């Protein structure tokens, strides 16, 4: 994922938290009002606070986003015990410069005609805010702290939890 420098400290922290998490789960509102999630590869987090993905223009999610552009994107890095939930507003475009910048040969698996595939669209999510959870220490230290909490009947230190604002 390409990550631009962020002037806003919260956006910079968000960039650090999602760095190394290639696949995110995008949640949209289905036509019946329920919610549906699907995996997408984060291609870029730009300086304006937008997460950028490629998507298929004929995907059901496009209709869902037109009806309700409010989305959630979940990132998880279990190995580092980092979890992030991002709320934002989605929009679709076909910006040629973005496609040229972010295109890679692996994208051809999804878009057989390459960068000129008529089904290729750019999905941008403007970050409204985010919540995150980070556990401190390695697995052994966390297990010992958890066991100590159970034996002492006291809460253990579960790490950090915080909220981040978007660029608005």
BAFI-3210 file (N, C-alpha, C; in Angstrom, 3 decimals, decimal comma, padded with zeros to 6 digits):
// residues 168
n [1|2|3|4|5|6|7|8|9|10|11|12|13|14|15|16|17|18|19|20|21|22|23|24|25|26|27|28|29|30|31|32|33|34|35|36|37|38|39|40|41|42|43|44|45|46|47|48|49|50|51|52|53|54|55|56|57|58|59|60|61|62|63|64|65|66|67|68|69|70|71|72|73|74|75|76|77|78|79|80|81|82|83|84|85|86|87|88|89|90|91|92|93|94|95|96|97|98|99|100|101|102|103|104|105|106|107|108|109|110|111|112|113|114|115|116|117|118|119|120|121|122|123|124|125|126|127|128|129|130|131|132|133|134|135|136|137|138|139|140|141|142|143|144|145|146|147|148|149|150|151|152|153|154|155|156|157|158|159|160|161|162|163|164|165|166|167|168]
n.u [000,849|000,543|001,501|000,902|002,473|001,024|-000,429|-002,131|-002,098|-003,683|-004,441|-001,930|-001,287|-003,291|-002,419|-000,053|-001,134|-002,591|-000,686|000,953|-001,175|-002,646|-005,120|-008,402|-011,632|-014,470|-017,454|-020,761|-024,081|-026,683|-029,360|-031,658|-031,329|-029,706|-026,300|-023,280|-020,154|-017,005|-013,827|-011,153|-008,286|-006,217|-004,913|-003,787|-003,242|-003,978|-002,681|-004,808|-006,540|-007,888|-008,719|-007,778|-008,941|-009,209|-012,035|-014,686|-016,722|-019,197|-020,006|-022,105|-021,702|-021,341|-023,892|-024,954|-023,338|-024,030|-026,633|-026,247|-023,594|-022,137|-019,711|-017,898|-014,638|-012,688|-009,670|-007,261|-004,521|-003,533|-001,113|000,368|-001,396|-003,191|-005,958|-008,331|-011,015|-012,585|-014,568|-016,261|-016,885|-017,852|-016,898|-017,028|-014,851|-013,175|-010,550|-007,879|-005,154|-004,835|-005,359|-003,226|-001,075|-001,436|-001,727|-000,858|000,720|-000,531|-003,146|-004,362|-005,522|-008,054|-008,975|-009,075|-008,526|-006,582|-005,255|-007,009|-009,421|-012,879|-014,398|-013,014|-012,809|-012,213|-012,343|-012,883|-012,502|-013,316|-011,952|-013,771|-013,671|-011,938|-011,508|-009,321|-007,480|-004,806|-002,639|-000,365|003,046|004,523|003,207|003,602|004,015|001,537|-000,159|000,697|000,043|-002,714|-003,385|-002,496|-004,335|-006,704|-006,202|-005,803|-008,187|-008,564|-008,786|-006,859|-004,133|-005,113|-003,979|-003,853|-006,543|-008,171|-009,460|-009,597|-009,583|-010,826|-009,904|-011,545]
n.v [-001,173|002,163|004,986|008,211|011,194|012,544|015,494|015,857|014,674|012,553|011,234|010,430|008,611|006,718|005,811|004,509|002,474|000,885|000,114|-002,473|-004,176|-005,742|-006,549|-005,457|-005,385|-004,305|-002,799|-002,402|-001,034|-003,135|-003,486|-004,338|-003,236|-004,559|-005,322|-005,836|-007,387|-007,386|-008,506|-006,283|-005,035|-002,674|-000,031|002,459|005,073|008,221|011,637|013,339|011,984|009,823|006,487|004,193|002,002|-000,600|-001,602|-003,608|-002,259|-003,321|-004,501|-005,461|-003,865|-001,301|-000,285|-000,362|001,528|003,833|004,166|004,434|005,941|005,663|003,867|001,165|000,182|-002,502|-003,379|-005,808|-006,998|-009,636|-010,847|-008,761|-007,866|-005,759|-003,778|-002,141|000,031|001,759|004,526|005,940|007,833|006,817|006,989|006,646|006,602|006,984|007,717|008,259|008,840|007,884|005,158|004,492|005,039|003,178|000,683|-002,738|-005,774|-007,928|-007,111|-007,819|-010,272|-009,750|-007,890|-008,504|-007,218|-005,471|-002,212|-000,804|-002,020|-002,015|-002,484|-001,704|000,285|003,036|003,041|005,230|006,065|008,441|009,181|009,438|008,992|006,916|003,952|002,241|-000,614|-001,778|-004,221|-004,464|-005,615|-008,937|-012,177|-014,047|-012,358|-011,089|-013,264|-014,003|-011,672|-011,679|-014,086|-013,404|-011,372|-012,866|-014,593|-012,733|-011,501|-009,081|-006,584|-007,037|-005,400|-004,487|-003,199|-000,498|001,650|003,709|006,722|008,227|011,138|012,137|013,917|016,081]
n.w [000,000|-000,846|000,974|001,803|003,151|006,035|007,172|009,322|012,595|013,578|011,224|010,379|012,406|011,915|009,410|010,206|011,790|009,970|008,222|006,584|006,590|004,202|003,121|003,578|005,159|003,651|004,515|003,508|003,009|002,280|-000,161|001,195|003,652|005,411|006,392|004,569|004,089|002,405|001,129|000,247|-001,434|-000,048|-001,747|-001,517|000,856|000,974|001,282|001,719|003,289|002,204|001,541|-000,939|-003,420|-005,928|-007,814|-009,196|-011,670|-012,236|-009,918|-007,145|-004,960|-005,922|-006,612|-004,031|-002,766|-004,129|-003,263|-000,513|000,707|003,062|004,775|006,374|007,173|008,008|009,540|010,332|012,119|013,309|014,149|015,207|016,977|016,358|015,615|013,621|012,993|010,546|009,744|007,007|003,956|000,805|-002,650|-006,218|-009,006|-012,172|-012,449|-014,440|-013,931|-011,315|-011,688|-013,420|-011,676|-009,560|-010,661|-011,014|-012,124|-010,878|-010,636|-012,938|-012,646|-011,718|-013,510|-016,575|-019,003|-018,404|-017,527|-019,083|-018,868|-019,123|-016,899|-014,690|-011,858|-009,623|-006,189|-003,648|-000,292|001,909|004,932|007,840|010,619|013,025|015,003|017,210|018,397|020,235|021,419|024,089|024,358|023,865|022,848|024,976|027,204|027,223|027,715|030,291|031,728|031,392|032,724|035,293|035,855|035,968|038,159|040,220|040,221|039,050|036,502|033,525|031,789|028,781|026,684|024,307|023,426|021,151|019,582|016,414|014,400|011,156|008,152|008,118]
ca.u [000,000|001,240|001,056|001,415|002,692|-000,209|-000,222|-002,957|-001,479|-004,563|-004,328|-000,612|-001,411|-004,079|-001,522|000,839|-001,912|-003,022|000,483|001,240|-002,424|-002,918|-006,536|-009,362|-013,018|-015,330|-018,859|-021,724|-025,480|-027,377|-030,660|-032,672|-030,991|-028,696|-024,931|-022,511|-018,716|-016,208|-012,414|-010,557|-006,882|-005,954|-003,820|-003,161|-003,843|-003,374|-002,503|-006,082|-007,338|-008,697|-008,247|-008,043|-009,053|-009,812|-013,215|-015,380|-017,829|-020,463|-020,195|-023,282|-021,344|-021,469|-025,284|-025,105|-022,669|-024,829|-027,802|-025,784|-022,135|-021,488|-019,099|-016,934|-013,536|-012,029|-008,313|-006,788|-003,166|-003,500|000,261|000,813|-002,540|-003,657|-007,271|-008,775|-012,321|-012,616|-015,842|-016,013|-017,835|-017,278|-017,271|-016,431|-014,446|-012,330|-009,422|-006,816|-003,862|-004,828|-005,239|-001,841|-000,189|-001,612|-001,844|000,223|000,410|-001,445|-004,520|-004,891|-006,339|-009,415|-009,320|-008,364|-008,105|-005,555|-005,635|-008,085|-010,619|-014,028|-014,998|-012,129|-013,191|-011,483|-013,186|-012,218|-013,229|-012,829|-012,002|-014,487|-013,000|-011,517|-011,227|-008,281|-007,091|-003,454|-002,213|001,042|003,861|004,445|002,168|003,877|003,748|000,087|-000,756|001,001|-000,745|-004,096|-003,479|-002,361|-005,617|-007,698|-005,877|-005,959|-009,544|-008,480|-008,635|-005,484|-003,877|-005,395|-003,326|-004,393|-007,721|-008,284|-010,261|-008,874|-010,470|-010,425|-009,312|-012,544]
ca.v [000,000|003,437|005,814|009,572|011,898|013,174|016,649|015,631|013,637|011,387|010,492|009,795|007,446|005,736|005,228|003,571|001,331|-000,011|-000,279|-003,901|-004,943|-005,609|-006,760|-004,913|-005,780|-003,157|-003,074|-001,488|-001,302|-003,831|-002,906|-004,679|-002,573|-005,304|-004,927|-006,887|-007,097|-008,145|-008,107|-005,461|-004,692|-001,248|000,316|003,716|005,966|009,468|012,725|014,005|011,131|008,877|005,134|003,969|000,601|-000,874|-002,444|-003,864|-001,329|-004,057|-005,134|-005,050|-002,821|000,012|000,133|-000,129|002,789|004,941|004,321|004,870|005,943|005,449|002,542|000,852|-000,654|-003,134|-003,870|-006,639|-007,562|-010,468|-011,091|-007,620|-007,556|-004,422|-003,842|-000,792|000,174|003,078|004,965|006,917|008,051|006,260|007,481|005,886|007,363|006,232|008,611|007,590|009,004|006,961|003,799|004,338|005,042|002,039|-000,572|-003,726|-006,964|-008,810|-006,636|-008,457|-011,409|-009,250|-007,050|-009,226|-006,331|-004,564|-000,872|-000,287|-002,834|-001,135|-002,804|-001,203|001,558|003,420|003,266|006,100|006,232|009,569|008,782|010,319|008,753|005,522|003,453|001,226|-001,383|-002,341|-004,900|-004,241|-006,790|-010,117|-013,140|-014,623|-011,318|-010,880|-014,433|-013,900|-010,571|-012,145|-015,067|-012,644|-010,704|-013,867|-015,051|-011,630|-010,998|-007,687|-006,468|-006,971|-004,319|-005,020|-002,394|000,826|001,829|005,137|007,227|009,129|011,906|012,206|015,176|017,165]
ca.w [000,000|-000,852|002,088|001,687|004,404|006,501|008,035|010,496|013,435|013,655|009,968|010,385|013,290|011,184|008,412|010,909|012,266|008,887|007,444|006,663|006,460|002,772|002,809|004,539|004,930|003,393|004,839|002,901|003,331|001,198|-000,528|002,194|004,911|006,146|006,061|003,925|004,042|001,445|001,190|-000,797|-001,213|000,071|-002,653|-001,130|001,837|000,504|002,235|001,997|004,163|001,438|001,259|-002,359|-003,820|-007,234|-007,702|-010,455|-011,885|-012,272|-008,615|-006,379|-004,017|-006,564|-006,388|-002,591|-002,435|-004,686|-002,396|000,806|000,619|004,359|004,841|007,415|006,694|009,147|009,344|011,440|012,041|014,511|014,587|016,013|017,820|015,965|014,985|013,302|012,359|009,919|009,175|005,963|002,877|-000,419|-003,979|-007,319|-010,189|-013,115|-012,644|-015,205|-013,250|-010,172|-012,229|-013,887|-010,513|-008,652|-011,401|-010,969|-012,921|-010,148|-010,828|-014,142|-012,204|-011,558|-014,665|-017,631|-020,084|-017,901|-017,084|-019,931|-018,670|-018,882|-015,613|-013,634|-011,245|-008,416|-005,021|-002,678|000,958|002,701|006,338|008,768|011,887|013,194|016,352|017,119|019,566|020,140|022,636|024,421|024,664|023,010|023,208|026,301|028,200|027,252|028,377|031,724|032,270|031,412|033,812|036,529|036,054|036,380|039,516|041,174|040,144|038,612|035,043|033,022|030,841|027,454|025,664|024,029|022,580|020,898|018,474|015,526|013,530|009,759|007,719|008,149]
c.u [000,890|000,645|001,710|001,652|001,404|000,125|-000,968|-002,368|-002,347|-004,489|-002,979|-000,638|-002,209|-003,216|-000,580|000,088|-002,286|-001,858|000,756|000,008|-002,891|-004,402|-007,400|-010,742|-013,863|-016,770|-019,734|-023,120|-026,145|-028,748|-031,736|-032,376|-029,973|-027,302|-024,195|-021,057|-018,049|-014,777|-012,012|-009,105|-006,744|-004,735|-003,084|-003,954|-003,217|-003,389|-003,797|-006,989|-008,269|-007,966|-008,672|-007,952|-009,434|-011,019|-013,822|-016,598|-019,179|-020,759|-021,466|-022,946|-021,469|-022,889|-025,526|-024,501|-023,411|-026,039|-027,411|-024,257|-021,406|-020,989|-018,268|-015,867|-012,808|-010,675|-007,922|-005,384|-002,988|-002,085|000,803|-000,297|-002,993|-004,957|-007,785|-010,124|-012,432|-014,026|-015,544|-017,136|-017,170|-017,747|-016,493|-016,015|-013,615|-011,097|-008,227|-005,468|-003,747|-004,657|-003,804|-000,874|-000,240|-001,704|-000,618|-000,221|-000,566|-002,901|-005,185|-005,737|-007,809|-009,908|-008,511|-007,849|-007,089|-006,115|-006,795|-009,378|-011,801|-014,713|-014,176|-012,589|-012,338|-012,509|-012,370|-013,100|-012,566|-013,034|-012,713|-013,834|-012,651|-011,369|-010,177|-008,023|-005,712|-003,125|-000,730|001,747|003,674|003,402|002,377|003,565|002,254|-000,597|-000,516|000,173|-002,216|-004,311|-003,396|-003,683|-006,693|-007,454|-006,110|-007,387|-009,600|-008,333|-007,153|-005,363|-004,042|-004,775|-004,020|-005,635|-007,842|-009,188|-009,423|-009,875|-009,925|-009,886|-010,294|-012,419]
c.v [001,229|004,309|007,181|010,154|012,626|014,311|016,475|014,457|012,386|010,562|009,794|008,532|006,346|005,047|004,210|002,302|000,360|-000,452|-001,773|-004,780|-004,747|-005,675|-006,228|-005,469|-004,513|-003,569|-001,975|-001,878|-001,938|-003,174|-003,190|-004,067|-003,321|-004,812|-006,125|-006,446|-007,951|-007,631|-007,260|-005,173|-003,175|-000,929|001,571|004,370|007,320|010,568|013,451|013,173|010,204|007,549|004,817|002,478|000,551|-001,762|-002,636|-002,958|-002,037|-004,796|-004,612|-003,912|-001,428|000,550|000,444|001,208|003,998|005,224|004,850|004,802|005,758|004,015|002,400|-000,033|-001,184|-003,675|-004,698|-007,143|-008,399|-010,708|-009,978|-007,125|-006,102|-004,560|-002,417|-000,858|001,610|003,358|006,027|006,998|007,657|007,009|006,683|006,859|006,452|007,061|007,869|007,683|008,057|005,528|003,549|004,226|003,729|000,686|-001,448|-004,957|-007,890|-008,373|-007,307|-009,696|-010,989|-008,471|-007,528|-008,333|-005,291|-003,225|-000,281|-001,093|-001,915|-001,377|-002,279|000,174|001,781|003,705|004,074|006,208|007,354|009,217|009,854|010,231|007,273|005,214|002,370|000,584|-001,951|-002,999|-004,669|-005,572|-007,935|-011,094|-013,699|-013,603|-011,078|-012,030|-014,384|-012,803|-010,971|-013,122|-014,375|-011,938|-011,661|-014,291|-013,959|-011,094|-009,526|-007,648|-006,426|-005,796|-004,884|-004,197|-001,069|000,740|003,319|005,443|008,241|009,882|011,905|013,581|016,333|017,961]
c.w [000,000|000,239|001,960|003,076|004,775|007,455|009,354|011,295|013,521|012,372|009,877|011,252|012,595|010,130|009,027|011,307|011,154|008,008|007,648|006,605|005,023|002,437|003,944|004,205|004,832|003,676|004,260|003,372|002,113|000,966|000,516|003,566|005,748|005,730|005,482|003,826|002,993|001,481|-000,018|-000,432|-001,150|-000,780|-002,213|-000,007|001,572|001,562|002,572|002,905|003,424|001,302|-000,170|-002,673|-005,297|-006,976|-009,089|-010,554|-011,898|-010,960|-007,938|-005,424|-004,614|-006,375|-004,914|-002,192|-002,996|-003,801|-001,014|000,815|001,951|004,461|006,108|006,787|007,920|008,725|010,567|011,142|013,306|015,042|015,459|016,932|017,639|015,210|014,804|012,601|011,860|009,401|008,130|004,954|001,566|-001,654|-005,017|-008,410|-011,084|-013,468|-013,251|-014,496|-012,063|-010,642|-012,693|-012,713|-009,742|-009,350|-011,175|-011,744|-012,200|-010,299|-012,028|-013,805|-012,129|-012,774|-015,858|-018,754|-019,629|-017,478|-017,880|-019,815|-018,365|-017,537|-014,427|-013,160|-010,005|-007,323|-004,024|-001,445|001,736|004,173|007,166|010,139|011,975|014,677|016,196|018,471|019,291|021,468|022,846|024,648|023,688|023,558|024,615|027,396|028,335|027,985|029,886|032,382|032,392|032,569|035,173|036,854|036,529|037,823|040,560|041,193|039,744|037,096|034,652|032,066|029,435|026,326|025,485|023,153|022,364|019,731|017,715|014,667|012,111|009,418|007,734|009,422]
res [x|x|x|x|x|x|x|x|x|x|x|x|x|x|x|x|x|x|x|x|x|x|x|x|x|x|x|x|x|x|x|x|x|x|x|x|x|x|x|x|x|x|x|x|x|x|x|x|x|x|x|x|x|x|x|x|x|x|x|x|x|x|x|x|x|x|x|x|x|x|x|x|x|x|x|x|x|x|x|x|x|x|x|x|x|x|x|x|x|x|x|x|x|x|x|x|x|x|x|x|x|x|x|x|x|x|x|x|x|x|x|x|x|x|x|x|x|x|x|x|x|x|x|x|x|x|x|x|x|x|x|x|x|x|x|x|x|x|x|x|x|x|x|x|x|x|x|x|x|x|x|x|x|x|x|x|x|x|x|x|x|x|x|x|x|x|x|x]
***
